[in-house]
Amino acid sequence: MNIASADFRMTDDGYIVGSMVGEGGRVVGIRMRPDVANEMTRNMLRSGPVASTR
């Protein structure tokens, strides 16, 4: 699925909940621990192209 938008928030019990919306309008609910969100963010940053310093 190609993600068109996403919205997340932190819950009182420490989880991150939200949804991701695909280009076709399909919505996927997400509930994850903060350490999983951290790992996901780190992996996405590693997979992207390196930014130029110039």
PDB file of N, CA, C, O and CB in Angstrom:
ATOM      1  N   MET A   1       0.846  -1.168   0.000  1.00  0.00           N
ATOM      2  CA  MET A   1       0.000   0.000   0.000  1.00  0.00           C
ATOM      3  C   MET A   1       0.892   1.232   0.000  1.00  0.00           C
ATOM      4  O   MET A   1       1.856   1.298   0.763  1.00  0.00           O
ATOM      5  CB  MET A   1      -0.963  -0.003   1.214  1.00  0.00           C
ATOM      6  N   ASN A   2       0.584   2.201  -0.843  1.00  0.00           N
ATOM      7  CA  ASN A   2       1.258   3.493  -0.832  1.00  0.00           C
ATOM      8  C   ASN A   2       0.496   4.401   0.120  1.00  0.00           C
ATOM      9  O   ASN A   2      -0.701   4.629  -0.053  1.00  0.00           O
ATOM     10  CB  ASN A   2       1.343   4.115  -2.270  1.00  0.00           C
ATOM     11  N   ILE A   3       1.194   4.917   1.124  1.00  0.00           N
ATOM     12  CA  ILE A   3       0.554   5.731   2.156  1.00  0.00           C
ATOM     13  C   ILE A   3       0.401   7.164   1.668  1.00  0.00           C
ATOM     14  O   ILE A   3       1.370   7.795   1.246  1.00  0.00           O
ATOM     15  CB  ILE A   3       1.365   5.692   3.468  1.00  0.00           C
ATOM     16  N   ALA A   4      -0.834   7.673   1.731  1.00  0.00           N
ATOM     17  CA  ALA A   4      -1.121   9.052   1.327  1.00  0.00           C
ATOM     18  C   ALA A   4      -1.117   9.987   2.528  1.00  0.00           C
ATOM     19  O   ALA A   4      -0.738  11.152   2.399  1.00  0.00           O
ATOM     20  CB  ALA A   4      -2.471   9.129   0.608  1.00  0.00           C
ATOM     21  N   SER A   5      -1.537   9.490   3.708  1.00  0.00           N
ATOM     22  CA  SER A   5      -1.522  10.308   4.917  1.00  0.00           C
ATOM     23  C   SER A   5      -1.518   9.404   6.137  1.00  0.00           C
ATOM     24  O   SER A   5      -1.843   8.220   6.056  1.00  0.00           O
ATOM     25  CB  SER A   5      -2.733  11.269   4.954  1.00  0.00           C
ATOM     26  N   ALA A   6      -1.143   9.983   7.267  1.00  0.00           N
ATOM     27  CA  ALA A   6      -1.099   9.230   8.516  1.00  0.00           C
ATOM     28  C   ALA A   6      -1.340  10.179   9.684  1.00  0.00           C
ATOM     29  O   ALA A   6      -1.048  11.372   9.602  1.00  0.00           O
ATOM     30  CB  ALA A   6       0.261   8.495   8.676  1.00  0.00           C
ATOM     31  N   ASP A   7      -1.875   9.635  10.765  1.00  0.00           N
ATOM     32  CA  ASP A   7      -2.136  10.412  11.967  1.00  0.00           C
ATOM     33  C   ASP A   7      -1.911   9.510  13.170  1.00  0.00           C
ATOM     34  O   ASP A   7      -2.483   8.422  13.245  1.00  0.00           O
ATOM     35  CB  ASP A   7      -3.583  11.002  11.965  1.00  0.00           C
ATOM     36  N   PHE A   8      -1.085   9.951  14.109  1.00  0.00           N
ATOM     37  CA  PHE A   8      -0.759   9.148  15.286  1.00  0.00           C
ATOM     38  C   PHE A   8      -0.826  10.002  16.540  1.00  0.00           C
ATOM     39  O   PHE A   8      -0.676  11.222  16.487  1.00  0.00           O
ATOM     40  CB  PHE A   8       0.635   8.514  15.147  1.00  0.00           C
ATOM     41  N   ARG A   9      -1.055   9.343  17.671  1.00  0.00           N
ATOM     42  CA  ARG A   9      -1.033  10.005  18.972  1.00  0.00           C
ATOM     43  C   ARG A   9      -0.580   9.006  20.029  1.00  0.00           C
ATOM     44  O   ARG A   9      -0.647   7.794  19.820  1.00  0.00           O
ATOM     45  CB  ARG A   9      -2.431  10.593  19.327  1.00  0.00           C
ATOM     46  N   MET A  10      -0.123   9.521  21.160  1.00  0.00           N
ATOM     47  CA  MET A  10       0.314   8.692  22.282  1.00  0.00           C
ATOM     48  C   MET A  10      -0.863   8.493  23.225  1.00  0.00           C
ATOM     49  O   MET A  10      -1.587   9.443  23.522  1.00  0.00           O
ATOM     50  CB  MET A  10       1.524   9.338  23.029  1.00  0.00           C
ATOM     51  N   THR A  11      -1.060   7.271  23.695  1.00  0.00           N
ATOM     52  CA  THR A  11      -2.133   6.978  24.645  1.00  0.00           C
ATOM     53  C   THR A  11      -1.612   7.081  26.071  1.00  0.00           C
ATOM     54  O   THR A  11      -0.407   7.181  26.300  1.00  0.00           O
ATOM     55  CB  THR A  11      -2.725   5.576  24.390  1.00  0.00           C
ATOM     56  N   ASP A  12      -2.529   7.055  27.016  1.00  0.00           N
ATOM     57  CA  ASP A  12      -2.150   7.136  28.433  1.00  0.00           C
ATOM     58  C   ASP A  12      -1.349   5.927  28.890  1.00  0.00           C
ATOM     59  O   ASP A  12      -0.572   6.023  29.839  1.00  0.00           O
ATOM     60  CB  ASP A  12      -3.388   7.274  29.296  1.00  0.00           C
ATOM     61  N   ASP A  13      -1.530   4.785  28.221  1.00  0.00           N
ATOM     62  CA  ASP A  13      -0.793   3.580  28.610  1.00  0.00           C
ATOM     63  C   ASP A  13       0.545   3.437  27.878  1.00  0.00           C
ATOM     64  O   ASP A  13       1.202   2.401  27.981  1.00  0.00           O
ATOM     65  CB  ASP A  13      -1.645   2.355  28.349  1.00  0.00           C
ATOM     66  N   GLY A  14       0.951   4.483  27.135  1.00  0.00           N
ATOM     67  CA  GLY A  14       2.269   4.485  26.509  1.00  0.00           C
ATOM     68  C   GLY A  14       2.332   3.970  25.085  1.00  0.00           C
ATOM     69  O   GLY A  14       3.403   3.967  24.478  1.00  0.00           O
ATOM     70  N   TYR A  15       1.211   3.535  24.541  1.00  0.00           N
ATOM     71  CA  TYR A  15       1.200   3.042  23.168  1.00  0.00           C
ATOM     72  C   TYR A  15       0.979   4.187  22.188  1.00  0.00           C
ATOM     73  O   TYR A  15       0.455   5.242  22.549  1.00  0.00           O
ATOM     74  CB  TYR A  15       0.116   1.971  22.990  1.00  0.00           C
ATOM     75  N   ILE A  16       1.380   3.965  20.962  1.00  0.00           N
ATOM     76  CA  ILE A  16       1.123   4.912  19.887  1.00  0.00           C
ATOM     77  C   ILE A  16       0.014   4.313  19.039  1.00  0.00           C
ATOM     78  O   ILE A  16       0.126   3.184  18.563  1.00  0.00           O
ATOM     79  CB  ILE A  16       2.420   5.207  19.034  1.00  0.00           C
ATOM     80  N   VAL A  17      -1.057   5.073  18.852  1.00  0.00           N
ATOM     81  CA  VAL A  17      -2.182   4.604  18.047  1.00  0.00           C
ATOM     82  C   VAL A  17      -2.453   5.608  16.937  1.00  0.00           C
ATOM     83  O   VAL A  17      -2.156   6.796  17.067  1.00  0.00           O
ATOM     84  CB  VAL A  17      -3.448   4.396  18.923  1.00  0.00           C
ATOM     85  N   GLY A  18      -3.014   5.120  15.862  1.00  0.00           N
ATOM     86  CA  GLY A  18      -3.335   6.012  14.754  1.00  0.00           C
ATOM     87  C   GLY A  18      -3.797   5.228  13.564  1.00  0.00           C
ATOM     88  O   GLY A  18      -4.198   4.068  13.664  1.00  0.00           O
ATOM     89  N   SER A  19      -3.729   5.896  12.424  1.00  0.00           N
ATOM     90  CA  SER A  19      -4.156   5.259  11.189  1.00  0.00           C
ATOM     91  C   SER A  19      -3.312   5.759  10.031  1.00  0.00           C
ATOM     92  O   SER A  19      -2.778   6.868  10.053  1.00  0.00           O
ATOM     93  CB  SER A  19      -5.645   5.521  10.925  1.00  0.00           C
ATOM     94  N   MET A  20      -3.211   4.917   9.028  1.00  0.00           N
ATOM     95  CA  MET A  20      -2.556   5.280   7.782  1.00  0.00           C
ATOM     96  C   MET A  20      -3.592   5.101   6.682  1.00  0.00           C
ATOM     97  O   MET A  20      -4.336   4.120   6.671  1.00  0.00           O
ATOM     98  CB  MET A  20      -1.262   4.411   7.518  1.00  0.00           C
ATOM     99  N   VAL A  21      -3.637   6.056   5.755  1.00  0.00           N
ATOM    100  CA  VAL A  21      -4.600   6.024   4.669  1.00  0.00           C
ATOM    101  C   VAL A  21      -3.853   5.853   3.359  1.00  0.00           C
ATOM    102  O   VAL A  21      -2.933   6.611   3.053  1.00  0.00           O
ATOM    103  CB  VAL A  21      -5.467   7.308   4.651  1.00  0.00           C
ATOM    104  N   GLY A  22      -4.254   4.853   2.590  1.00  0.00           N
ATOM    105  CA  GLY A  22      -3.637   4.598   1.303  1.00  0.00           C
ATOM    106  C   GLY A  22      -4.157   5.545   0.242  1.00  0.00           C
ATOM    107  O   GLY A  22      -5.156   6.235   0.443  1.00  0.00           O
ATOM    108  N   GLU A  23      -3.474   5.571  -0.885  1.00  0.00           N
ATOM    109  CA  GLU A  23      -3.874   6.444  -1.993  1.00  0.00           C
ATOM    110  C   GLU A  23      -5.289   6.134  -2.477  1.00  0.00           C
ATOM    111  O   GLU A  23      -5.990   7.027  -2.951  1.00  0.00           O
ATOM    112  CB  GLU A  23      -2.890   6.308  -3.154  1.00  0.00           C
ATOM    113  N   GLY A  24      -5.704   4.896  -2.361  1.00  0.00           N
ATOM    114  CA  GLY A  24      -7.048   4.500  -2.789  1.00  0.00           C
ATOM    115  C   GLY A  24      -8.111   4.692  -1.726  1.00  0.00           C
ATOM    116  O   GLY A  24      -9.270   4.343  -1.949  1.00  0.00           O
ATOM    117  N   GLY A  25      -7.743   5.243  -0.567  1.00  0.00           N
ATOM    118  CA  GLY A  25      -8.706   5.485   0.497  1.00  0.00           C
ATOM    119  C   GLY A  25      -8.795   4.400   1.546  1.00  0.00           C
ATOM    120  O   GLY A  25      -9.553   4.538   2.506  1.00  0.00           O
ATOM    121  N   ARG A  26      -8.041   3.321   1.391  1.00  0.00           N
ATOM    122  CA  ARG A  26      -8.060   2.239   2.382  1.00  0.00           C
ATOM    123  C   ARG A  26      -7.392   2.719   3.663  1.00  0.00           C
ATOM    124  O   ARG A  26      -6.303   3.291   3.621  1.00  0.00           O
ATOM    125  CB  ARG A  26      -7.347   0.964   1.835  1.00  0.00           C
ATOM    126  N   VAL A  27      -8.044   2.488   4.809  1.00  0.00           N
ATOM    127  CA  VAL A  27      -7.535   2.923   6.107  1.00  0.00           C
ATOM    128  C   VAL A  27      -7.064   1.708   6.895  1.00  0.00           C
ATOM    129  O   VAL A  27      -7.760   0.696   6.966  1.00  0.00           O
ATOM    130  CB  VAL A  27      -8.620   3.704   6.899  1.00  0.00           C
ATOM    131  N   VAL A  28      -5.873   1.816   7.488  1.00  0.00           N
ATOM    132  CA  VAL A  28      -5.318   0.752   8.318  1.00  0.00           C
ATOM    133  C   VAL A  28      -5.047   1.329   9.702  1.00  0.00           C
ATOM    134  O   VAL A  28      -4.297   2.295   9.847  1.00  0.00           O
ATOM    135  CB  VAL A  28      -4.011   0.151   7.687  1.00  0.00           C
ATOM    136  N   GLY A  29      -5.657   0.737  10.703  1.00  0.00           N
ATOM    137  CA  GLY A  29      -5.424   1.155  12.081  1.00  0.00           C
ATOM    138  C   GLY A  29      -4.118   0.590  12.603  1.00  0.00           C
ATOM    139  O   GLY A  29      -3.737  -0.534  12.274  1.00  0.00           O
ATOM    140  N   ILE A  30      -3.435   1.381  13.421  1.00  0.00           N
ATOM    141  CA  ILE A  30      -2.132   0.981  13.964  1.00  0.00           C
ATOM    142  C   ILE A  30      -2.136   1.183  15.476  1.00  0.00           C
ATOM    143  O   ILE A  30      -2.634   2.193  15.973  1.00  0.00           O
ATOM    144  CB  ILE A  30      -0.974   1.795  13.304  1.00  0.00           C
ATOM    145  N   ARG A  31      -1.579   0.215  16.204  1.00  0.00           N
ATOM    146  CA  ARG A  31      -1.328   0.352  17.637  1.00  0.00           C
ATOM    147  C   ARG A  31       0.019  -0.308  17.892  1.00  0.00           C
ATOM    148  O   ARG A  31       0.182  -1.503  17.649  1.00  0.00           O
ATOM    149  CB  ARG A  31      -2.485  -0.301  18.518  1.00  0.00           C
ATOM    150  N   MET A  32       0.989   0.470  18.384  1.00  0.00           N
ATOM    151  CA  MET A  32       2.323  -0.093  18.578  1.00  0.00           C
ATOM    152  C   MET A  32       2.999   0.485  19.812  1.00  0.00           C
ATOM    153  O   MET A  32       2.677   1.578  20.276  1.00  0.00           O
ATOM    154  CB  MET A  32       3.185   0.158  17.351  1.00  0.00           C
ATOM    155  N   ARG A  33       3.941  -0.283  20.319  1.00  0.00           N
ATOM    156  CA  ARG A  33       4.751   0.174  21.441  1.00  0.00           C
ATOM    157  C   ARG A  33       5.728   1.235  20.940  1.00  0.00           C
ATOM    158  O   ARG A  33       6.099   1.224  19.766  1.00  0.00           O
ATOM    159  CB  ARG A  33       5.509  -1.016  22.108  1.00  0.00           C
ATOM    160  N   PRO A  34       6.148   2.147  21.811  1.00  0.00           N
ATOM    161  CA  PRO A  34       7.101   3.181  21.404  1.00  0.00           C
ATOM    162  C   PRO A  34       8.409   2.626  20.844  1.00  0.00           C
ATOM    163  O   PRO A  34       8.973   3.209  19.918  1.00  0.00           O
ATOM    164  CB  PRO A  34       7.403   4.068  22.571  1.00  0.00           C
ATOM    165  N   ASP A  35       8.903   1.510  21.386  1.00  0.00           N
ATOM    166  CA  ASP A  35      10.163   0.956  20.880  1.00  0.00           C
ATOM    167  C   ASP A  35      10.004   0.440  19.450  1.00  0.00           C
ATOM    168  O   ASP A  35      10.952   0.491  18.666  1.00  0.00           O
ATOM    169  CB  ASP A  35      10.653  -0.177  21.796  1.00  0.00           C
ATOM    170  N   VAL A  36       8.822  -0.051  19.108  1.00  0.00           N
ATOM    171  CA  VAL A  36       8.563  -0.507  17.743  1.00  0.00           C
ATOM    172  C   VAL A  36       8.498   0.700  16.800  1.00  0.00           C
ATOM    173  O   VAL A  36       9.029   0.648  15.691  1.00  0.00           O
ATOM    174  CB  VAL A  36       7.241  -1.328  17.676  1.00  0.00           C
ATOM    175  N   ALA A  37       7.849   1.785  17.237  1.00  0.00           N
ATOM    176  CA  ALA A  37       7.793   3.005  16.426  1.00  0.00           C
ATOM    177  C   ALA A  37       9.199   3.552  16.203  1.00  0.00           C
ATOM    178  O   ALA A  37       9.518   4.018  15.109  1.00  0.00           O
ATOM    179  CB  ALA A  37       6.900   4.073  17.104  1.00  0.00           C
ATOM    180  N   ASN A  38      10.033   3.499  17.225  1.00  0.00           N
ATOM    181  CA  ASN A  38      11.418   3.960  17.099  1.00  0.00           C
ATOM    182  C   ASN A  38      12.177   3.111  16.084  1.00  0.00           C
ATOM    183  O   ASN A  38      12.902   3.644  15.243  1.00  0.00           O
ATOM    184  CB  ASN A  38      12.129   3.917  18.465  1.00  0.00           C
ATOM    185  N   GLU A  39      12.014   1.812  16.161  1.00  0.00           N
ATOM    186  CA  GLU A  39      12.681   0.911  15.219  1.00  0.00           C
ATOM    187  C   GLU A  39      12.188   1.149  13.790  1.00  0.00           C
ATOM    188  O   GLU A  39      12.984   1.160  12.852  1.00  0.00           O
ATOM    189  CB  GLU A  39      12.447  -0.555  15.623  1.00  0.00           C
ATOM    190  N   MET A  40      10.883   1.338  13.628  1.00  0.00           N
ATOM    191  CA  MET A  40      10.319   1.582  12.305  1.00  0.00           C
ATOM    192  C   MET A  40      10.868   2.885  11.722  1.00  0.00           C
ATOM    193  O   MET A  40      11.243   2.928  10.550  1.00  0.00           O
ATOM    194  CB  MET A  40       8.782   1.630  12.376  1.00  0.00           C
ATOM    195  N   THR A  41      10.918   3.938  12.525  1.00  0.00           N
ATOM    196  CA  THR A  41      11.448   5.221  12.067  1.00  0.00           C
ATOM    197  C   THR A  41      12.915   5.100  11.679  1.00  0.00           C
ATOM    198  O   THR A  41      13.327   5.611  10.638  1.00  0.00           O
ATOM    199  CB  THR A  41      11.279   6.287  13.150  1.00  0.00           C
ATOM    200  N   ARG A  42      13.700   4.428  12.507  1.00  0.00           N
ATOM    201  CA  ARG A  42      15.123   4.228  12.220  1.00  0.00           C
ATOM    202  C   ARG A  42      15.313   3.472  10.912  1.00  0.00           C
ATOM    203  O   ARG A  42      16.170   3.833  10.106  1.00  0.00           O
ATOM    204  CB  ARG A  42      15.802   3.471  13.370  1.00  0.00           C
ATOM    205  N   ASN A  43      14.525   2.431  10.697  1.00  0.00           N
ATOM    206  CA  ASN A  43      14.649   1.644   9.466  1.00  0.00           C
ATOM    207  C   ASN A  43      14.239   2.443   8.236  1.00  0.00           C
ATOM    208  O   ASN A  43      14.844   2.300   7.174  1.00  0.00           O
ATOM    209  CB  ASN A  43      13.805   0.383   9.562  1.00  0.00           C
ATOM    210  N   MET A  44      13.211   3.285   8.373  1.00  0.00           N
ATOM    211  CA  MET A  44      12.801   4.117   7.230  1.00  0.00           C
ATOM    212  C   MET A  44      13.892   5.127   6.889  1.00  0.00           C
ATOM    213  O   MET A  44      14.175   5.363   5.715  1.00  0.00           O
ATOM    214  CB  MET A  44      11.472   4.851   7.534  1.00  0.00           C
ATOM    215  N   LEU A  45      14.504   5.721   7.905  1.00  0.00           N
ATOM    216  CA  LEU A  45      15.570   6.689   7.650  1.00  0.00           C
ATOM    217  C   LEU A  45      16.787   6.025   7.010  1.00  0.00           C
ATOM    218  O   LEU A  45      17.434   6.618   6.147  1.00  0.00           O
ATOM    219  CB  LEU A  45      15.979   7.382   8.951  1.00  0.00           C
ATOM    220  N   ARG A  46      17.096   4.818   7.420  1.00  0.00           N
ATOM    221  CA  ARG A  46      18.236   4.095   6.841  1.00  0.00           C
ATOM    222  C   ARG A  46      17.994   3.709   5.389  1.00  0.00           C
ATOM    223  O   ARG A  46      18.938   3.619   4.604  1.00  0.00           O
ATOM    224  CB  ARG A  46      18.534   2.848   7.655  1.00  0.00           C
ATOM    225  N   SER A  47      16.735   3.480   5.029  1.00  0.00           N
ATOM    226  CA  SER A  47      16.448   3.007   3.675  1.00  0.00           C
ATOM    227  C   SER A  47      16.350   4.157   2.660  1.00  0.00           C
ATOM    228  O   SER A  47      16.371   3.919   1.452  1.00  0.00           O
ATOM    229  CB  SER A  47      15.152   2.210   3.675  1.00  0.00           C
ATOM    230  N   GLY A  48      16.246   5.384   3.142  1.00  0.00           N
ATOM    231  CA  GLY A  48      16.127   6.528   2.237  1.00  0.00           C
ATOM    232  C   GLY A  48      17.468   6.954   1.686  1.00  0.00           C
ATOM    233  O   GLY A  48      18.513   6.550   2.196  1.00  0.00           O
ATOM    234  N   PRO A  49      17.444   7.772   0.643  1.00  0.00           N
ATOM    235  CA  PRO A  49      18.694   8.273   0.069  1.00  0.00           C
ATOM    236  C   PRO A  49      19.381   9.249   1.018  1.00  0.00           C
ATOM    237  O   PRO A  49      18.726   9.935   1.803  1.00  0.00           O
ATOM    238  CB  PRO A  49      18.429   8.950  -1.282  1.00  0.00           C
ATOM    239  N   VAL A  50      20.685   9.301   0.936  1.00  0.00           N
ATOM    240  CA  VAL A  50      21.456  10.199   1.783  1.00  0.00           C
ATOM    241  C   VAL A  50      21.288  11.621   1.262  1.00  0.00           C
ATOM    242  O   VAL A  50      21.396  11.868   0.061  1.00  0.00           O
ATOM    243  CB  VAL A  50      22.960   9.790   1.820  1.00  0.00           C
ATOM    244  N   ALA A  51      21.025  12.544   2.166  1.00  0.00           N
ATOM    245  CA  ALA A  51      20.840  13.950   1.785  1.00  0.00           C
ATOM    246  C   ALA A  51      22.205  14.579   1.488  1.00  0.00           C
ATOM    247  O   ALA A  51      23.204  14.269   2.137  1.00  0.00           O
ATOM    248  CB  ALA A  51      20.100  14.744   2.916  1.00  0.00           C
ATOM    249  N   SER A  52      22.219  15.446   0.518  1.00  0.00           N
ATOM    250  CA  SER A  52      23.442  16.167   0.159  1.00  0.00           C
ATOM    251  C   SER A  52      23.712  17.268   1.183  1.00  0.00           C
ATOM    252  O   SER A  52      22.777  17.885   1.693  1.00  0.00           O
ATOM    253  CB  SER A  52      23.330  16.768  -1.270  1.00  0.00           C
ATOM    254  N   THR A  53      24.969  17.510   1.481  1.00  0.00           N
ATOM    255  CA  THR A  53      25.333  18.577   2.408  1.00  0.00           C
ATOM    256  C   THR A  53      25.628  19.870   1.667  1.00  0.00           C
ATOM    257  O   THR A  53      26.014  20.859   2.289  1.00  0.00           O
ATOM    258  CB  THR A  53      26.540  18.167   3.244  1.00  0.00           C
ATOM    259  N   ARG A  54      25.456  19.883   0.371  1.00  0.00           N
ATOM    260  CA  ARG A  54      25.736  21.088  -0.439  1.00  0.00           C
ATOM    261  C   ARG A  54      24.481  21.781  -0.857  1.00  0.00           C
ATOM    262  O   ARG A  54      24.538  22.804  -1.538  1.00  0.00           O
ATOM    263  CB  ARG A  54      26.539  20.737  -1.667  1.00  0.00           C
TER     264      ARG A  54
END
